[in-house]
Amino acid sequence: MCLPLREGESIPSPTRLPLSHPFIARSPRPVPLTTLYTLGVAYSREDIDRVRDRTDLAELAAEVTKVRRSGRSVMAVCPFHQEKTPSLSIDAARGLFHCFGCGKSGDVYQWVQETQNTDFVGALELLARRANVTLTEDPTAKRRRGRRESLVSATQLAVEFFNDQLKKSPEAGHARSYVRGRGYDADVVDRFMLGYSPDSWDTLINHLKDAGVNTRTMEDAGLVSKSRQGRAIDRFRGRLMFPIYDLRGDPVGFGARILDGDGPKYLNSPETSIYRKSNLLYGLNWAKAAIVREHEAVVVEGYTDVIAFHLADHPVAVASCGTALGDDHLDLLRRFTEKVVLAFDGDAAGANAALRGFDLAVPADIDLRVTVFPDGKDPADLVSDGRIDDVRRAISESLALLRFRLDAELEKYNLSEPEGRGRAVRAVGALIASHPDAVTRREYAVLVARRTWGERALGETAIRQAGRTSTRGGGGRRGRSPRAGGYREDEVPDPTPTPDAETMRLPTKLTGHHKAEQELLRLLAMNDAVVREVHIDESWFSLPIHVAAYRLLSPSVEDAGAGGTVDLGSLIAGNSSPEAALVAALAMSDRPLADSTELLNRLKVGGIDRRIHKIRTKLDTLASEGRDYSMAFEELIALEHERRLLRSNE
């Protein structure tokens, strides 16, 4: 463990954080190597060539992947695709690379663009700092660029000021005690540039003014706020400060922890032009190289948890900056690794509650997993207690997001009783249906059936049936769709039993869905081009008379062909049935026709809702009777997934 920081101990002045290592990412398209105007920056061709000449591409590659030298030839394991045998060739003399496996190629700038998630300007500036080359900017472009630089510069001055206060100010004694209690020594304090904001209204403001920073810049950088009287005051007061850096290593904001008194536990910088919390993850600037090397990223709940992973020699942790983890954060992480572990303190039930609003339909190319640290402790506490192995074990034993959610949901029910099994199956059906991959959905259906009913629910036939792909809609002949369920035809009643005269009457008052069904019949009678190409399931119709009218119309629509006219006269002639009268009335209506696509989507959802209701009822019956419900459960999942997709298009 690190040696604690002692009261009054002298610590060297802080230095700028070192240049971070490359990491895997998508990159923008390279730009022409002429005088470059991007983001308000202009650099000459001479500068670009000079930086390239002073950069060893083989050394750059060695920072992110395994490199093997043999004379002038350099081969490396390609970081842009999965492989074990090196297939990426590096020409160090000319500063070029080419992968014979995936075809990726380019020069030193494209290497940094691909591995640093930056544009050409970012790659040039990064390599220039690395090679100690001073870039010369066009004066006009320099003025255009200055605003961002001034905000970053003001933030950097605040970082250094807070860091110095933590180490030297008598007022910061309680902050130093907190730091010591966490096991942070002087190296950790400077490595993460931890600081303390004086409990004063204007100490930082006066310090920045003395450094030549105007109040407008302080406001735009999120360092000050306005009092009720409209006076500028320090935003952060009496707090332990955690600087937040962007991917380039520039300080852009702060997370501030209260130590004494009232107020929110953490206070973050406000949204600014350089600090956008939806696109920032605390610690990613330090973790990116390790994430690539270890093939995983761990998302923890707090800033001290991120630091704990560094102290545990597993620096792959990041944390969101005062906001919930969102799609933009996942997009950011998936540039570096396919595996992302969401790590929670507390217990599985609490983690499941936190995940309830999280969209399970994550991209197929990301392995999103969940773990819970033991004994309700966070990783910072575990590392302080010397339980580093417990932290690593929790990460290695993480579960896929959906598996974790399913396990947590099933724990709520008494699976030894039929009623409990039925409720459990209904509860997890929608969760499984949310997964975008059909094969995965079927696998989870099998898993849940095993958990709720045991091996008896999954005989050889059931397992074989579970492997089939469930298909619904999207083509095929007209008429009633075949049943996809694994239970007997007589186990779920036909939604349209042979009606008698009473059931063939229209309700006195039609609902909106009834009217939509009639509009579909009207579009069929008009031989609408969109409707005739769609497979219509009778389950879309909730009234027997509508089903009968559809059966009456369907053959004539087929005979008319695309672009033809349905012979309604022959269809209705001599037919005194209620459905024939309904078709005639609908065909003679002069109201405008509905939008075909919107109407079809609405009716599909309604039909699926009715089928889901019937299957859920049948699941209760099957479970209470101790009968195999695995195939019914699989159909329920398929229907839930189909409904989810349709509603996403509404």
C-alpha positions in Angstrom: 0.0 0.0 0.0 1.0 3.6 -0.5 2.5 5.5 2.4 0.1 8.0 4.0 0.5 11.8 3.5 1.6 13.2 6.9 0.4 16.5 8.3 2.8 19.3 7.3 4.7 17.1 4.9 6.3 19.1 2.0 5.3 17.9 -1.4 6.9 19.1 -4.6 4.9 21.5 -6.8 2.6 19.9 -9.2 3.5 19.2 -12.8 1.5 18.8 -15.9 0.1 15.3 -16.3 2.2 13.1 -18.7 1.1 12.4 -22.2 -1.3 9.4 -22.2 -0.8 6.2 -24.1 -2.6 5.4 -27.3 -5.8 3.4 -27.2 -8.2 1.8 -29.7 -10.9 4.0 -31.1 -12.8 5.0 -34.2 -11.3 8.0 -35.8 -12.4 10.7 -38.2 -11.2 10.6 -41.8 -7.7 12.0 -42.4 -7.4 15.5 -44.0 -5.0 16.7 -46.7 -1.5 17.5 -45.6 -1.4 21.1 -46.8 -1.5 24.2 -44.6 -4.2 22.9 -42.3 -7.3 24.8 -41.1 -9.3 22.7 -38.7 -11.1 23.8 -35.6 -9.6 27.2 -36.2 -6.0 25.9 -36.3 -3.5 26.4 -39.1 -0.2 24.6 -39.3 2.2 24.5 -42.2 3.4 21.5 -44.2 6.9 22.0 -42.8 5.6 21.6 -39.2 3.7 18.4 -40.2 6.7 16.9 -41.9 9.1 17.8 -39.1 6.9 16.1 -36.5 6.5 13.0 -38.7 10.3 12.8 -39.1 10.9 12.9 -35.3 8.3 10.2 -34.5 9.2 6.5 -34.4 6.1 4.6 -35.4 7.5 1.3 -34.0 7.8 3.0 -30.5 4.2 4.3 -30.8 2.9 0.8 -31.7 4.9 -0.8 -28.8 2.9 1.4 -26.3 -0.4 -0.2 -27.3 0.4 -3.7 -28.7 3.0 -6.4 -28.8 5.8 -5.6 -31.3 8.5 -8.0 -32.7 11.6 -6.5 -34.4 13.7 -8.5 -36.9 16.3 -6.3 -38.6 14.5 -3.5 -40.5 11.2 -5.4 -40.3 8.8 -4.8 -37.5 5.7 -7.0 -37.0 3.0 -6.3 -34.4 -0.2 -7.8 -33.2 -2.8 -5.7 -34.9 -4.8 -3.6 -32.4 -7.6 -3.0 -34.9 -8.9 -6.5 -35.0 -8.7 -9.7 -32.9 -5.7 -11.9 -33.7 -2.9 -13.8 -31.9 -0.3 -14.1 -34.7 1.2 -10.7 -35.7 -0.1 -9.5 -39.1 0.6 -5.8 -38.9 3.7 -4.7 -40.7 5.5 -1.4 -39.7 8.0 0.4 -41.9 9.7 2.5 -39.2 12.0 4.3 -41.7 9.1 5.7 -43.7 6.6 5.8 -40.8 4.0 3.6 -42.4 1.9 0.6 -41.3 -0.3 -2.0 -43.0 -2.2 -4.9 -41.5 -2.4 -7.9 -43.8 -5.3 -9.2 -41.7 -7.9 -6.4 -41.7 -6.4 -4.1 -44.3 -5.9 -1.1 -42.0 -3.0 1.1 -43.1 -1.6 4.7 -42.8 1.1 6.9 -41.4 2.0 8.1 -37.9 -0.9 10.6 -37.9 -3.5 8.0 -39.0 -2.1 5.7 -36.3 -2.8 8.3 -33.6 -6.1 9.2 -35.1 -7.2 5.5 -35.0 -5.8 4.8 -31.6 -6.4 8.2 -29.8 -10.0 9.0 -31.0 -8.9 12.3 -32.3 -8.8 14.3 -35.4 -5.7 15.3 -37.4 -5.1 18.4 -35.4 -5.2 16.4 -32.2 -2.8 13.8 -33.6 -0.4 16.5 -34.7 -0.4 18.4 -31.4 0.0 15.2 -29.4 2.9 14.0 -31.5 4.5 17.5 -31.4 4.4 17.5 -27.6 5.8 14.0 -27.6 8.7 15.0 -30.0 9.3 18.4 -28.3 8.5 20.2 -31.5 7.0 23.7 -31.3 4.2 24.3 -33.8 3.8 27.6 -35.5 0.2 28.8 -35.9 -1.3 31.2 -38.4 -2.0 34.4 -36.3 -5.6 34.7 -37.5 -6.3 31.0 -36.7 -4.6 31.3 -33.4 -7.1 34.1 -32.4 -10.0 31.9 -33.5 -8.7 29.0 -31.4 -7.9 31.0 -28.3 -11.2 30.7 -26.5 -11.1 27.0 -25.7 -7.4 27.3 -24.8 -8.2 30.1 -22.4 -10.9 28.1 -20.6 -8.6 25.0 -20.4 -5.8 27.3 -19.1 -8.0 28.8 -16.4 -9.1 25.4 -15.3 -5.5 24.2 -15.2 -4.6 27.2 -13.0 -7.5 26.2 -10.7 -6.3 22.6 -10.6 -2.9 23.7 -9.5 -4.3 26.2 -7.0 -6.5 23.6 -5.3 -3.7 21.0 -5.3 -1.4 23.5 -3.6 -4.1 24.3 -1.0 -4.6 20.7 -0.1 -0.9 20.2 0.5 0.0 23.5 2.3 -3.1 25.3 3.7 -3.7 25.1 7.4 -7.4 25.2 6.6 -7.2 22.0 4.6 -6.2 19.8 7.6 -9.5 17.9 7.7 -9.1 17.3 3.9 -5.6 15.9 4.4 -7.0 13.7 7.2 -9.6 12.4 4.7 -6.9 11.7 2.1 -4.7 9.9 4.6 -7.7 7.8 5.7 -8.1 6.7 2.1 -4.5 5.6 2.0 -3.4 8.3 -0.5 0.2 9.3 -0.3 1.9 12.3 -1.9 2.3 10.5 -5.2 -1.4 9.7 -5.4 -2.3 13.3 -4.6 -0.2 14.6 -7.4 -0.9 11.7 -9.8 -4.6 12.6 -9.7 -4.1 16.3 -8.9 -6.4 16.1 -5.9 -7.1 19.5 -4.3 -9.0 21.5 -1.7 -11.2 24.5 -2.4 -11.0 27.0 0.5 -14.2 27.7 2.3 -14.3 31.3 1.0 -16.3 33.4 -1.4 -13.5 34.7 -3.5 -10.1 33.1 -2.8 -10.0 31.3 -6.2 -11.3 34.4 -8.0 -8.6 36.6 -6.5 -5.9 34.0 -7.3 -7.0 33.8 -11.0 -7.3 37.6 -11.3 -3.7 37.8 -10.1 -2.8 35.3 -12.9 -4.5 37.5 -15.5 -7.8 35.6 -15.9 -10.8 37.8 -16.3 -14.2 37.1 -14.6 -15.9 36.3 -17.9 -13.4 33.5 -18.6 -13.9 32.1 -15.0 -17.7 32.1 -15.6 -17.4 30.4 -19.0 -15.1 27.7 -17.4 -17.6 27.0 -14.7 -15.3 28.1 -11.9 -17.5 30.8 -10.5 -21.2 31.4 -10.0 -23.3 34.4 -9.2 -24.6 35.3 -5.7 -28.2 36.4 -5.1 -26.9 40.0 -5.4 -25.3 39.2 -8.8 -21.7 39.2 -7.5 -19.3 36.6 -8.8 -18.3 34.0 -6.1 -16.3 30.9 -6.0 -18.4 27.9 -7.1 -16.5 25.4 -5.0 -16.0 26.1 -1.3 -14.7 23.8 1.4 -14.6 20.7 -0.8 -12.1 18.0 -1.8 -11.5 18.5 -5.5 -11.2 15.9 -8.2 -10.1 17.4 -11.5 -11.8 15.9 -14.6 -9.8 15.6 -17.8 -10.9 15.0 -21.3 -9.4 12.3 -23.6 -6.6 14.6 -24.6 -5.6 15.1 -21.0 -6.9 18.7 -20.8 -8.6 19.7 -17.5 -12.1 20.6 -18.3 -14.0 20.6 -14.9 -14.2 19.3 -11.4 -16.1 16.9 -9.1 -16.1 18.3 -5.6 -16.8 16.3 -2.4 -18.2 18.0 0.6 -16.3 17.3 3.8 -18.2 19.1 6.5 -21.5 21.0 6.7 -24.7 21.0 4.6 -25.0 20.7 0.9 -24.9 18.0 -1.8 -22.3 15.3 -1.2 -20.8 15.9 -4.7 -21.0 19.1 -6.7 -19.8 19.0 -10.3 -18.9 21.7 -12.8 -21.8 23.1 -14.8 -22.1 22.4 -18.5 -19.7 24.5 -20.4 -18.2 24.5 -23.9 -15.4 22.3 -22.7 -17.3 20.3 -20.0 -20.1 18.1 -21.3 -20.8 15.4 -18.8 -22.7 13.2 -21.3 -19.4 12.8 -23.2 -17.0 12.6 -20.3 -15.9 9.7 -18.0 -13.7 10.4 -15.0 -10.4 8.6 -15.3 -10.7 7.5 -18.9 -7.6 9.7 -19.7 -5.6 7.5 -17.3 -7.3 4.2 -18.0 -7.5 4.0 -21.8 -4.2 2.2 -22.4 -5.0 -0.4 -19.6 -8.5 -0.8 -21.0 -7.0 -1.8 -24.4 -4.4 -4.1 -22.8 -6.9 -5.8 -20.4 -9.8 -5.9 -22.9 -12.3 -4.5 -20.4 -13.5 -1.3 -18.8 -15.1 -1.1 -15.4 -17.7 1.6 -14.6 -17.8 2.4 -10.9 -19.9 4.7 -8.9 -17.4 7.3 -7.5 -14.1 9.1 -8.1 -12.4 7.4 -5.2 -13.5 4.1 -6.6 -11.6 4.9 -9.8 -8.5 5.8 -7.8 -8.9 2.5 -5.8 -8.5 0.5 -9.0 -5.2 2.3 -9.7 -4.0 1.5 -6.2 -5.0 -2.1 -6.9 -2.8 -2.1 -10.0 -5.9 -2.7 -12.2 -6.3 0.8 -13.7 -9.3 0.1 -16.0 -12.0 1.9 -14.0 -14.0 5.0 -15.0 -16.9 6.9 -13.5 -19.6 9.1 -14.9 -19.4 12.8 -13.9 -22.5 13.5 -11.9 -25.0 11.9 -14.3 -26.4 8.5 -15.2 -24.5 6.3 -17.6 -26.0 6.9 -21.0 -25.7 5.8 -24.6 -23.0 8.4 -25.3 -20.8 7.0 -22.5 -21.2 3.4 -23.9 -20.3 4.7 -27.4 -17.2 6.2 -25.9 -16.2 3.0 -24.1 -16.9 0.6 -27.0 -14.2 2.4 -29.0 -11.7 0.9 -26.6 -13.1 -2.4 -25.7 -16.0 -4.8 -26.3 -16.4 -5.6 -22.6 -17.8 -3.1 -20.1 -18.6 -4.1 -16.5 -21.0 -2.0 -14.5 -19.8 -2.4 -10.9 -22.2 -1.5 -8.0 -21.8 -1.1 -4.2 -24.5 -2.5 -2.0 -26.5 -5.7 -3.0 -27.9 -7.3 -6.1 -31.4 -6.0 -5.4 -30.1 -2.4 -5.2 -28.1 -2.8 -8.4 -31.2 -4.3 -10.2 -33.2 -1.3 -9.1 -30.5 1.0 -10.5 -30.6 -0.9 -13.7 -34.3 -0.9 -14.1 -34.3 2.2 -16.3 -31.3 1.0 -18.3 -32.0 0.0 -21.9 -31.2 -3.7 -22.3 -31.2 -3.4 -26.1 -27.5 -2.6 -26.1 -25.5 -2.8 -29.4 -24.5 -6.4 -30.3 -20.8 -5.5 -30.4 -20.6 -4.6 -26.7 -20.5 -7.2 -23.9 -22.2 -5.3 -21.1 -21.9 -7.0 -17.7 -22.8 -6.3 -14.1 -21.2 -7.1 -10.8 -21.8 -6.2 -7.1 -18.9 -5.8 -4.7 -19.0 -8.0 -1.6 -20.4 -7.0 1.9 -22.0 -3.8 0.5 -18.6 -2.1 0.3 -17.3 0.1 -2.5 -13.9 -0.7 -4.1 -12.3 2.2 -2.3 -13.2 0.6 1.1 -12.1 -2.8 -0.1 -8.7 -1.6 -1.3 -8.2 0.4 2.0 -9.0 -2.9 3.9 -6.4 -4.7 1.8 -9.0 -6.8 0.0 -7.7 -6.2 -3.5 -8.4 -9.9 -4.5 -12.0 -9.4 -3.6 -12.2 -6.4 -6.1 -10.6 -8.5 -8.8 -12.8 -11.5 -8.1 -16.0 -9.4 -8.3 -15.0 -8.2 -11.8 -14.0 -11.7 -13.0 -17.4 -13.1 -11.8 -19.5 -10.4 -13.5 -22.6 -11.6 -15.3 -24.1 -10.4 -18.6 -26.5 -7.6 -18.0 -29.6 -9.5 -18.9 -28.5 -12.6 -16.9 -28.0 -10.4 -13.9 -31.5 -8.8 -14.3 -33.1 -12.2 -14.7 -31.4 -13.7 -11.7 -32.5 -10.7 -9.6 -36.1 -10.8 -10.8 -36.4 -14.6 -10.2 -35.2 -14.2 -6.6 -38.4 -12.3 -5.9 -40.6 -15.3 -6.4 -41.2 -18.6 -4.7 -40.3 -21.0 -7.5 -41.3 -24.0 -5.5 -45.0 -23.1 -6.0 -46.8 -23.2 -9.3 -48.3 -19.7 -8.8 -44.8 -18.3 -8.1 -43.4 -19.9 -11.2 -46.2 -18.5 -13.3 -45.7 -15.0 -11.9 -41.9 -15.3 -12.4 -42.2 -16.4 -16.0 -44.5 -13.4 -16.8 -42.2 -11.0 -15.1 -39.0 -12.0 -16.9 -40.7 -12.5 -20.3 -40.5 -8.8 -21.2 -36.9 -8.6 -20.1 -35.8 -11.4 -22.4 -37.9 -9.9 -25.2 -35.8 -6.7 -24.9 -32.6 -8.4 -26.1 -32.0 -7.6 -29.8 -30.5 -11.0 -30.7 -33.0 -13.9 -31.4 -30.5 -16.6 -30.6 -29.7 -15.0 -27.2 -33.4 -14.7 -26.5 -34.0 -18.4 -27.1 -31.1 -19.3 -24.9 -32.4 -17.2 -22.0 -35.9 -18.8 -22.5 -34.3 -22.2 -22.0 -32.4 -20.9 -19.0 -35.5 -19.5 -17.3 -37.5 -22.6 -18.0 -34.7 -24.7 -16.3 -34.7 -22.3 -13.3 -38.5 -22.2 -12.9 -39.4 -25.8 -13.7 -36.2 -27.8 -13.7 -35.2 -30.5 -16.2 -38.8 -31.7 -16.5 -39.6 -28.6 -18.4 -37.0 -29.3 -21.1 -37.2 -32.7 -22.6 -35.4 -33.4 -25.8 -38.3 -32.2 -27.9 -38.6 -28.9 -26.0 -34.9 -28.1 -26.4 -35.1 -28.8 -30.1 -38.1 -26.6 -30.4 -36.4 -23.8 -28.4 -33.6 -23.8 -31.1 -36.0 -22.8 -33.9 -36.1 -19.2 -35.1 -39.4 -17.5 -34.3 -40.7 -15.6 -37.3 -43.6 -13.3 -37.4 -45.0 -11.0 -40.1 -42.9 -9.7 -43.0 -44.4 -11.7 -45.8 -45.9 -15.0 -46.6 -49.3 -15.9 -47.9 -52.5 -14.3 -46.6 -54.6 -15.9 -44.0 -54.0 -17.2 -40.6 -50.4 -17.6 -39.5 -49.4 -21.0 -38.2 -48.9 -21.4 -34.4 -45.3 -21.1 -33.3 -45.9 -22.2 -29.8 -44.7 -25.6 -28.4 -48.0 -26.4 -26.7 -51.0 -28.3 -28.3 -53.3 -26.5 -30.7 -56.2 -27.1 -28.3 -54.4 -25.6 -25.3 -54.9 -22.0 -26.5 -58.4 -21.3 -27.7 -58.8 -20.1 -31.3 -59.2 -16.3 -31.1 -62.0 -16.5 -33.6 -64.4 -19.4 -32.8 -67.3 -20.0 -35.1 -69.6 -17.2 -34.3 -73.4 -17.3 -33.9 -75.8 -14.6 -35.0 -75.4 -12.7 -31.7 -71.6 -12.5 -31.8 -71.7 -11.3 -35.4 -73.4 -8.1 -34.5 -71.4 -4.9 -34.2 -71.1 -3.3 -30.8 -73.4 -0.3 -30.1 -70.3 1.9 -29.6 -67.2 1.2 -31.6 -63.8 1.8 -29.9 -60.9 3.4 -31.7 -59.4 0.0 -32.3 -62.6 -1.3 -33.8 -62.6 1.7 -36.2 -59.0 1.0 -37.1 -60.0 -2.6 -38.0 -62.8 -1.4 -40.2 -60.4 1.0 -41.9 -58.1 -1.9 -42.7 -61.0 -3.8 -44.3 -61.8 -0.7 -46.3 -58.2 -0.5 -47.5 -58.4 -4.1 -48.5 -61.6 -3.5 -50.4 -59.8 -0.7 -52.3 -56.8 -3.1 -52.9 -54.4 -0.6 -51.3 -50.9 -1.3 -52.6 -49.2 -1.2 -49.1 -51.8 -3.4 -47.4 -51.9 -6.1 -50.0 -48.1 -6.7 -49.6 -48.4 -7.3 -45.9 -49.2 -10.6 -44.2 -52.3 -9.9 -42.2 -52.9 -12.0 -39.1 -56.5 -12.6 -38.1 -55.5 -11.9 -34.5 -55.4 -8.2 -35.5 -59.2 -8.3 -35.6 -60.9 -8.3 -32.2 -64.5 -8.7 -33.4 -65.8 -11.9 -35.0 -67.7 -9.9 -37.7 -64.4 -8.2 -38.7 -62.7 -11.6 -38.9 -65.5 -12.9 -41.1 -65.3 -9.8 -43.3 -61.6 -10.3 -43.8 -62.1 -13.9 -44.7 -64.7 -12.9 -47.2 -62.5 -10.2 -48.8 -59.2 -11.9 -48.8 -59.6 -14.3 -51.8 -61.0 -11.5 -54.0 -58.1 -9.3 -53.2 -55.7 -12.0 -54.2 -57.6 -12.6 -57.5 -57.5 -8.8 -58.3 -53.7 -8.8 -58.2 -51.4 -5.8 -57.8 -53.0 -2.6 -59.2 -56.3 -4.4 -60.0 -59.8 -3.7 -58.8 -61.6 -6.0 -56.3 -64.9 -7.2 -57.8 -67.1 -6.2 -54.9 -70.3 -6.6 -56.9 -69.7 -10.3 -57.5 -68.4 -10.7 -53.9 -71.5 -9.2 -52.3 -74.2 -10.3 -54.8 -76.6 -12.8 -53.2 -74.7 -12.7 -49.9 -77.0 -11.6 -47.1 -74.5 -12.2 -44.3 -73.6 -9.5 -41.8 -70.0 -9.5 -43.0 -71.1 -8.9 -46.6 -73.3 -6.0 -45.5 -70.3 -4.5 -43.6 -68.0 -4.8 -46.6 -70.5 -3.0 -48.8 -71.0 -0.2 -46.3 -67.3 0.3 -45.8 -66.6 0.3 -49.6 -69.3 3.0 -50.2 -67.8 5.3 -47.5 -66.5 8.6 -48.9 -64.3 9.6 -46.0 -60.5 10.0 -46.7 -58.5 6.8 -46.4 -56.2 6.3 -43.5 -52.4 6.2 -43.7 -51.7 2.5 -44.5 -48.3 2.2 -42.7 -49.5 3.8 -39.4 -52.7 1.8 -39.4 -51.0 -1.5 -40.0 -48.5 -0.8 -37.2 -51.3 0.0 -34.7 -53.3 -3.1 -35.6 -50.2 -5.3 -35.3 -49.5 -4.1 -31.8 -53.2 -4.6 -30.8 -53.2 -8.1 -32.2 -49.9 -8.9 -30.4 -51.3 -7.5 -27.1 -54.3 -9.9 -27.3 -52.1 -12.9 -28.1 -49.8 -12.0 -25.2 -52.8 -11.8 -22.8 -54.0 -15.2 -23.9 -50.5 -16.8 -23.5 -50.0 -15.3 -20.1 -53.3 -16.7 -19.0 -52.3 -20.1 -20.4 -48.9 -19.9 -18.7 -50.7 -19.5 -15.3 -52.7 -22.6 -16.1 -49.8 -24.7 -17.3 -47.7 -23.8 -14.3 -50.5 -24.5 -11.8 -51.1 -27.9 -13.5 -47.4 -28.8 -13.5 -47.3 -29.0 -17.2 -44.4 -28.1 -19.6 -44.7 -24.4 -20.4 -41.3 -23.8 -22.0 -42.6 -23.5 -25.6 -45.4 -21.2 -24.5 -42.8 -19.1 -22.7 -40.6 -18.9 -25.8 -43.6 -17.6 -27.8 -44.4 -15.1 -25.2 -40.8 -13.7 -25.4 -41.0 -13.6 -29.2 -44.3 -11.7 -29.0 -42.9 -9.3 -26.4 -39.9 -8.6 -28.6 -42.0 -8.0 -31.7 -44.3 -5.6 -29.8 -41.2 -3.7 -28.5 -39.9 -3.3 -32.1 -43.3 -2.1 -33.4 -43.7 0.4 -30.6 -40.3 1.8 -31.2 -41.4 2.7 -34.8 -44.5 4.5 -33.7 
